[in-house]
């Protein structure tokens, strides 16, 4: 005898699973943005400071 979760109950279970997956996907993308942004912004400010110092030294 074959057992499968079909019909309305299967649709609800699949919907809950996909909803949980997309919530996790949004969560991890928010965390990546939160933690990776400073890794790019901080060195960028160092480069800008170095360029500003070089411009002031030549002037």
Backbone torsions as a table, in degrees:
resi	resn	phi	psi	omega
1	UNK	NA	128.2	-177.6
2	UNK	-90.4	133.1	178.2
3	UNK	-112.6	133.1	175.0
4	UNK	-145.0	150.9	177.3
5	UNK	-97.1	93.8	-178.6
6	UNK	-120.6	-177.6	178.5
7	UNK	76.4	-154.7	-175.9
8	UNK	-63.5	-37.7	-179.4
9	UNK	-65.9	-41.3	177.8
10	UNK	-64.9	-37.7	177.6
11	UNK	-64.3	-41.2	178.6
12	UNK	-66.0	-42.6	-180.0
13	UNK	-64.5	-43.5	178.5
14	UNK	-64.8	-39.5	178.6
15	UNK	-64.6	-41.5	177.5
16	UNK	-65.2	-41.1	178.5
17	UNK	-63.4	-45.1	179.1
18	UNK	-68.0	-36.4	176.4
19	UNK	-63.0	-42.6	177.7
20	UNK	-64.4	-39.8	178.9
21	UNK	-62.0	-46.4	-178.2
22	UNK	-70.9	-32.1	173.6
23	UNK	-63.0	-43.0	178.3
24	UNK	-65.3	-37.3	179.9
25	UNK	-65.5	-43.5	177.7
26	UNK	-64.2	-42.3	-179.1
27	UNK	-61.6	-46.9	-178.2
28	UNK	-68.8	-33.3	177.6
29	UNK	-69.3	-34.7	176.0
30	UNK	-67.2	-41.8	179.2
31	UNK	-65.6	-39.3	178.2
32	UNK	-61.8	-44.0	178.0
33	UNK	-63.5	-38.7	-178.2
34	UNK	-67.8	-39.8	-174.6
35	UNK	-93.6	-27.2	-178.5
36	UNK	-85.8	-26.2	-178.8
37	UNK	-58.6	-47.1	178.5
38	UNK	-63.5	-27.5	179.5
39	UNK	-65.7	-23.4	176.8
40	UNK	-98.3	-33.6	-176.4
41	UNK	-73.7	-39.8	-176.9
42	UNK	-64.1	-50.6	176.4
43	UNK	-62.6	-30.2	177.4
44	UNK	-64.1	-38.8	177.7
45	UNK	-67.8	-33.9	175.9
46	UNK	-63.2	-42.0	179.9
47	UNK	-65.6	-43.1	179.1
48	UNK	-63.2	-39.9	177.9
49	UNK	-64.5	-39.8	179.5
50	UNK	-66.0	-41.5	178.6
51	UNK	-66.1	-38.7	178.6
52	UNK	-65.8	-41.5	179.3
53	UNK	-65.7	-39.3	179.5
54	UNK	-66.5	-39.3	-179.7
55	UNK	-66.6	-39.6	179.4
56	UNK	-70.8	-32.1	-179.9
57	UNK	-70.8	-34.4	-179.0
58	UNK	-79.6	-21.7	-177.7
59	UNK	-86.8	NA	NA
